[in-house]
Amino acid sequence: MKFYRSHILVSINEASLAAGVQDFISALRNELAKNDLAEEINILETGPLGFFGKGICLTVYPENINYAEVKSEDIPELVQEHFLKGRPVKRLMLEGAEKFSPKFNYENRIVLRNSGIIDPENIDDYIGAGGYEALEKALTQMQPNDVIAEVKKAGLKGRGGAAFPAGVKWGFTSVLNAPQKYVVVNADEGEPGTFKDRLIMEGDPHQLLEGIMLCARAVGASKAYIYIRGEYKLCIARLEKAIKQDYEYGILGKNIFDSGFNLDIELKIGAGAYVCGEETALIESLEGNRGNPRWKPPFPGVEGLWKAPTVVNNVETLANVPFIIAKGADEYLKYGTKECPGTKVYTILGDVSYPGLCEVDMGTTLRTIINDYAGGMKKGFRFKAALVGGAAGVILPDRLLDVKMDFSSLNQYAAVLGSGAILVLNEHQSIVDLLWSILRFFRHESCGKCSPCKNGTEQLYRLISKIRKGNGTMEDVNLMLNIAETMQQTSFCALGQSPIMAIRSAIENFTDEFIEITKK
Amino acid sequence: MIKEICQKYAPHKDNLIQILHDIQDQDPQHYISPEAVDTVAEYLKIPANHIYGVLTFYTMYSTKPRGKNIIRLCESPPCYLKGSDNILRKLKILLGINVGETTKDGIFTLEFTACLGVCGNAPVMMINDDVYGDLTEEKVEDIIAKIRGRK
């Protein structure tokens, strides 16, 4: 391996591609070569760096300096000053980062341990970072039941929102005798404000693939599907490339590592429907149907894709598995809380200094996440509320900032962790307005299969629109609660059961705002 | 043409969504015509009404001809809080059309989309396969003018 004195990590994502990052990289290479630095300084095209600067963002190691919104015109100065003379260019540095050092390069990382560090398009980088060790261990030293036992012991809970223990789910399927079983990866990430799965896949696609392989081995599946959103173009390209590399290396296909284990992984592209994040709707979609949810039971673990036993897991859940198998459950249990071990990936958005993603221990408080990982509130703004968990989430006021963020602690406040989206509002933003936007979303995404959801989402949207315009009364507000509660009790799937969470938390935590607007 | 696309896939119903994607992507008007539906129905041996059901369920498909450039503006809460409504107003003025319509010259179609997962750069829109983030009214004007100039 070649030794470089410095590494420039360039984030390749939708925003930087739009800003022309490919041309930027070739210009930077030329400039380095011109100054005889090509042998000393390495440029690494990688995934998310952990913060969302605008445009093209760079991190320089070993100094750990973050640049944001760098343009091609800045290259000569950057090379002259920073790489020749060793003086970082303050002007281009991420705003405020010279004074405050946010924990972008998170100390406790499991899922994102390679993100922003390795080249996600190169399998050798992943292997060099310890990749596919867990698979080798599972195939050569462990029985399928040992894999399930280890995941159960680690207490890994589903990270898609429902928090069902992954090992238990696998156990249901593994004991069944069936000619064909499937693993389906839910990468149909549609919760507004959530894009952790996109960044996990963009930053380290092989880790997800290894997680799928371990799951398939554990339950005895020989075919896996990744159901991914059609809008995630970069993810699709990277996963396709990673799968191809695996076949070339003999990590996928027949008789992997001479163990007799066979597995094929196929990508399936979605076509735009929020409800397809529901596991049975996703299976319907995979079969080429409208994404209407199915009645449960039977659960997919028993009767799923083409009536075969099918394990459906979220991307982040599976991305945790290689660590658990390679390092052991005991190591995993050192992270997080007793009830909810491990870490959680969050996307933090809104009026914070550094919107972005972070991976922290389960049970970290919302205050810590906002202050330590997102640099606190943006200058001149005060915290008002945070929408946690996306549209199917809850609106938390400042008095709940110190609640521990894990599945069980939040439950006590009738709150949910959901998929890990945190949207921060400042004091000028209206909760009624936010709720209107959420209910407009549900109205659009209801699949129309059951009446409570189909009619309920429409009525909720009409009521909140009326209230928002100042024509509503407190009776309307109470009627909204009533409708949403009925939906919760009678809707067919989680979509119709969800609006109550945002509505109740908005009305309970910000009653004054509703009283004020209905007084007019 | 349609038949050739079908034949890239095994004649199983589970390939329907992918086949429809491919047909729509190669169509200059980004839509799926009644003739295409019939061809696919015949190939997969499924009723045409099943295909219509699928087409109208998913937001990425269209049964109406659309413009050369499909603008998909994100309408989900994170973008809304960052002012996607102003962007929508601006787009409507610039293009002279409402959501779901196509300009007379056939260059633009305006649509809504659910969260694109680029919320770090909200408000966001997608034009065909490209994502445009951190939108302001001026920026939108530039983007539209540039595409118009390209023709």
Interface residues (C-beta under 8 A of the other chain):
Chain A: E14 A15 L17 A18 F52 K54 E189 G190 E191 P192 G193 T194 F195 R198 R229 G230 E231 Y232 K233 K268 I269 G270 A271 G272 A273 Y274 S285 L286 E287 G288 N289 R290 G291 T347 L349 G350 P355 G356 L387 A391 L423 L425 Q429 D433 L434 S437 I438 R440 F441 H444 E445 C447
Chain B: H12 K13 D14 N15 L16 I17 Q18 L20 H21 L44 H50 G53 V54 F57 Y58 T59 M60 Y61 E75 S76 P77 P78 Y80 L81 F112 T113 A114 C115 L116 G117 V118 C119 G120 N121 A122 M126 D129 D130 V131 Y132 G133 D134
